[in-house]
Amino acid sequence: MDSERNEIEQHEVKHFSASGSNLNDYVSIPQFYTDRSVFITGGTGFVGKVLVEKLLRSCPGIKNIYLLIRPKRGQEAKARLNDLMNVPLFDTLRRERPNDLNKVIPIYGDITLEKLGISENDQALLCRTVSIVFHSAATVKFDEKLKLSVAINMLGTKRLVELCHRMMSLDALVHVSTAYCNCDRTEVSEVIYAPPYNPNDIISLVEWLPENMLDDLTPSLIGKRPNTYTFTKALAEHMLLNEAGNLPVAIVRPSIVLSSLNEPLPGWVDNYNGPTLNVVLQGTGLVKFVLLDKSKRADFIPVDVVANLMIVSAWKLATTSNKNLIVYNCIGGNENPIDWGNFLKLYGKILTKYNDAMNECRFFSTRQWSFQNGNVKELINSMNSDDQKRFNINLCKFSWDKYIENYVLGFRTYLLKQSIESLPQSRQKTRMLFWINIAVLCCYLCEGANGTTCAEPSDASDLTGILCPTNQTELECVTFSYRLDKTRVNTARGCSPKGFCNAPDIPFFEITSCYSCSEDLCNNAIQQNANVFTISLIH
């Protein structure tokens, strides 16, 4: 590893002094990054990958990008870097400027270890050559144990700050937080709020308290926050404020990060975080219901916009005389809002039932926050028109319809590995699964209904029950059959809201009998405290 380092050409770090003449002239963002070396933590994550690709593609003069990488699942750091560079995200670079990929250099380390687990030689290299640091390493698991969440999100940040203090010519440290670190508030400005505890006290508590006791104490510690992720990210911000000293620091707070808007290709996504897992499960027919409030604003932000804001915020911090810590709420809901209901409509379904798998996201999908983003607007205004186009952080003028379409096609392509040519067959299968789901729900046996069911027909029924719609005045009694393979045929019977008999013609699905059903049956079930379901038919 050290021999590899010796091959790296040594150079003077390009540094913009607050008193220098450079501040009097506009320095474009690509020009600013020319001959610079940057250090990135979390570069193998979703945001980190997009950040690396964007720096290489849009700042061609950049010197080196040092990536903190740890061995994972028995895979060496260099092998992980090779895997990183082989994803479709880097196809454009591989095709147009393949040699630029050699600018990405792995730094072996681990955010949870002292001195980040970086060797003395590599620490010296970073301190001598790096002028921009992007810190995006974090555990984003909502259900993470507090001990590990503190070790990564808080102690990792503390150790990085210690390294930054040793850097000879650091012009910017950009820390990636989350817009929801202050989710105990409804109004969130671009400031750091006082934390419920001293961050160092929490670190000490985690170090000496047995883990089982810490787990029992966690709900009381996090208070109104829904999980350890938002709790530790809030404390990390305050710790950064206290320990950064005279370091030039910017904090970027993304909201719910989804697939790319445009760069380097629309719809790129490589993980199931946030609502993506639920969207995938619904799209494949495995999950039918989603837990949310359709009237609340869904604050999504495309991943390439997050990466652009990180790059631009470092540029702004280094080329301005004001070196005070600054916060950017990286949100999409102010200029171009969309609520959860319209998000589902654009996706193709309106689902209003509860599902246990949604509980982790429930806190965010049933609430709404007012995020201020004045600093982001000022940042946009400080860029010239070329930089505004090249590093877009303005969400005023984009179409949610097209974005959601690319988002869905993106997870089909990059997560499910399904080709665009298979889309017609997938749509047909989804329609079939939808109506089968309706049919099965129609046959759910309501406990407490004294066995009351549709009286006829009495044959060909292996599942019999009554569905009690609370918003329908007419019912239909249905006998249906469906086939999922060439040999197995399932038949069932039940009551449904009026309209089921007019279901579209779907392969492998046949309604064999359909006639009016007495509403008294439903009323009888309700009076006897039977389970009550409501189904909204979606064509």
CORPETA-V208707 format. One record per pair of residues at least 12 apart in sequence whose ideal C-beta (glycine too) atoms are under 6 Angstrom apart, sorted by the first residue. I is the first residue (numbers start at 1). J is the second residue. D is the distance in whole Angstrom. If there is no record, write none. Layout:
# CORPETA-V208707
i | j | d
I | J | D
I | J | D
This chain:
# CORPETA-V208707
i | j | d
2 | 121 | 5
5 | 125 | 6
13 | 131 | 5
13 | 169 | 4
14 | 35 | 5
14 | 36 | 5
15 | 169 | 4
16 | 318 | 5
16 | 319 | 5
18 | 321 | 4
27 | 319 | 6
28 | 387 | 6
29 | 315 | 5
29 | 387 | 5
29 | 391 | 6
30 | 59 | 5
32 | 315 | 5
33 | 59 | 4
33 | 62 | 5
34 | 61 | 3
35 | 63 | 5
36 | 63 | 6
36 | 131 | 5
37 | 63 | 5
37 | 64 | 4
37 | 129 | 5
37 | 130 | 5
38 | 65 | 6
38 | 132 | 4
39 | 66 | 5
39 | 126 | 6
39 | 130 | 5
39 | 133 | 5
40 | 67 | 5
40 | 134 | 5
41 | 68 | 5
41 | 135 | 5
41 | 137 | 4
42 | 136 | 3
42 | 137 | 4
43 | 67 | 4
44 | 84 | 6
46 | 270 | 6
46 | 271 | 5
47 | 136 | 5
47 | 303 | 6
47 | 306 | 6
48 | 136 | 5
49 | 89 | 6
50 | 303 | 5
50 | 304 | 6
50 | 307 | 4
51 | 307 | 4
51 | 310 | 6
52 | 65 | 6
53 | 89 | 5
53 | 90 | 6
54 | 307 | 5
56 | 93 | 6
56 | 100 | 5
57 | 93 | 6
58 | 390 | 6
64 | 103 | 5
64 | 105 | 6
65 | 103 | 6
65 | 104 | 5
66 | 105 | 5
66 | 107 | 5
67 | 106 | 6
68 | 107 | 5
68 | 109 | 5
69 | 81 | 6
69 | 106 | 5
70 | 110 | 4
77 | 106 | 5
77 | 108 | 5
78 | 106 | 6
81 | 106 | 5
85 | 101 | 5
89 | 268 | 6
92 | 264 | 5
107 | 122 | 5
111 | 137 | 5
111 | 152 | 6
111 | 156 | 4
112 | 151 | 5
116 | 159 | 5
127 | 166 | 5
127 | 167 | 5
130 | 167 | 6
131 | 169 | 5
131 | 171 | 5
132 | 172 | 5
132 | 314 | 5
133 | 164 | 6
133 | 173 | 5
134 | 174 | 5
134 | 310 | 6
135 | 160 | 5
135 | 175 | 5
136 | 176 | 4
137 | 156 | 6
138 | 153 | 5
139 | 152 | 5
142 | 227 | 4
142 | 229 | 6
142 | 360 | 5
144 | 228 | 5
146 | 214 | 6
146 | 218 | 5
146 | 228 | 5
147 | 206 | 5
147 | 211 | 6
147 | 214 | 6
149 | 228 | 4
149 | 232 | 5
150 | 206 | 5
150 | 232 | 6
153 | 232 | 4
153 | 233 | 6
153 | 236 | 5
154 | 232 | 5
154 | 235 | 6
154 | 236 | 5
157 | 236 | 5
161 | 243 | 5
164 | 247 | 6
171 | 318 | 4
172 | 248 | 5
172 | 314 | 4
172 | 317 | 4
172 | 318 | 5
173 | 247 | 6
173 | 249 | 5
174 | 250 | 5
174 | 310 | 5
174 | 313 | 6
174 | 314 | 5
175 | 240 | 6
175 | 251 | 5
176 | 252 | 5
177 | 233 | 5
177 | 237 | 6
177 | 251 | 5
177 | 253 | 5
178 | 233 | 5
178 | 253 | 6
179 | 253 | 4
179 | 255 | 4
179 | 329 | 6
179 | 331 | 6
179 | 371 | 6
180 | 230 | 5
181 | 230 | 5
181 | 233 | 4
181 | 234 | 4
183 | 230 | 5
184 | 224 | 4
184 | 225 | 6
186 | 369 | 6
187 | 370 | 5
188 | 369 | 6
188 | 371 | 5
189 | 372 | 4
190 | 327 | 4
190 | 329 | 5
190 | 372 | 6
190 | 375 | 5
192 | 237 | 5
192 | 238 | 6
192 | 241 | 5
195 | 234 | 6
195 | 235 | 5
195 | 238 | 5
196 | 223 | 6
199 | 235 | 4
199 | 238 | 6
199 | 239 | 4
226 | 363 | 4
248 | 317 | 5
248 | 323 | 5
249 | 325 | 5
250 | 313 | 4
250 | 317 | 5
250 | 326 | 5
251 | 327 | 5
252 | 309 | 6
252 | 310 | 5
252 | 328 | 5
252 | 330 | 5
253 | 329 | 5
253 | 330 | 6
254 | 301 | 5
254 | 306 | 5
254 | 330 | 4
255 | 299 | 4
255 | 301 | 5
255 | 331 | 5
256 | 274 | 5
256 | 299 | 6
256 | 300 | 5
257 | 301 | 6
257 | 303 | 5
257 | 306 | 6
258 | 300 | 5
258 | 407 | 6
259 | 407 | 5
259 | 410 | 5
260 | 302 | 6
260 | 303 | 5
260 | 304 | 4
261 | 302 | 4
261 | 304 | 6
263 | 304 | 4
266 | 406 | 4
267 | 406 | 3
267 | 407 | 6
267 | 409 | 5
267 | 410 | 3
268 | 410 | 6
269 | 410 | 5
269 | 411 | 5
269 | 414 | 6
278 | 290 | 6
280 | 411 | 6
285 | 433 | 4
288 | 437 | 5
289 | 351 | 5
289 | 353 | 3
289 | 355 | 4
290 | 351 | 5
290 | 358 | 6
291 | 354 | 5
291 | 355 | 6
291 | 358 | 4
291 | 362 | 5
292 | 340 | 5
292 | 365 | 4
292 | 366 | 6
293 | 366 | 4
294 | 340 | 5
294 | 341 | 3
295 | 339 | 6
296 | 340 | 6
296 | 368 | 4
297 | 333 | 5
297 | 337 | 5
297 | 339 | 5
297 | 368 | 5
298 | 338 | 6
298 | 340 | 5
298 | 343 | 5
299 | 331 | 5
299 | 333 | 4
300 | 332 | 5
301 | 330 | 6
301 | 332 | 5
305 | 393 | 6
306 | 330 | 6
308 | 391 | 4
308 | 392 | 6
308 | 393 | 5
309 | 330 | 5
309 | 393 | 5
311 | 391 | 6
312 | 391 | 5
313 | 328 | 6
316 | 379 | 6
328 | 375 | 5
328 | 376 | 5
329 | 371 | 5
329 | 373 | 5
331 | 371 | 5
331 | 373 | 6
332 | 395 | 5
334 | 373 | 6
335 | 395 | 5
335 | 396 | 4
336 | 395 | 5
338 | 400 | 5
340 | 365 | 6
346 | 401 | 6
346 | 404 | 4
380 | 394 | 5
431 | 506 | 6
432 | 506 | 5
432 | 509 | 6
435 | 503 | 5
435 | 506 | 6
435 | 509 | 6
436 | 482 | 5
439 | 480 | 5
442 | 467 | 5
442 | 494 | 4
442 | 496 | 4
443 | 463 | 4
443 | 465 | 5
443 | 492 | 4
443 | 494 | 4
444 | 465 | 5
445 | 465 | 4
446 | 465 | 6
446 | 466 | 5
446 | 525 | 5
446 | 530 | 4
446 | 531 | 5
448 | 528 | 5
448 | 529 | 5
448 | 530 | 5
449 | 466 | 6
449 | 525 | 4
449 | 530 | 4
452 | 521 | 6
452 | 524 | 6
453 | 466 | 5
454 | 477 | 4
454 | 495 | 5
454 | 517 | 5
457 | 479 | 6
457 | 513 | 6
460 | 491 | 5
461 | 493 | 4
463 | 492 | 4
464 | 493 | 6
465 | 494 | 5
466 | 495 | 5
466 | 521 | 6
466 | 525 | 6
467 | 494 | 6
467 | 495 | 5
467 | 496 | 6
467 | 533 | 6
468 | 522 | 4
468 | 525 | 5
468 | 532 | 5
469 | 497 | 5
469 | 534 | 6
470 | 534 | 5
472 | 497 | 4
474 | 498 | 4
475 | 495 | 5
475 | 517 | 4
476 | 496 | 5
476 | 498 | 5
476 | 500 | 6
476 | 501 | 5
476 | 514 | 6
476 | 517 | 6
477 | 495 | 6
477 | 515 | 6
477 | 517 | 4
478 | 496 | 6
478 | 500 | 6
478 | 514 | 5
479 | 493 | 5
479 | 512 | 5
479 | 513 | 4
480 | 511 | 5
481 | 510 | 5
482 | 508 | 6
482 | 509 | 5
483 | 508 | 4
495 | 517 | 5
499 | 537 | 5
501 | 514 | 4
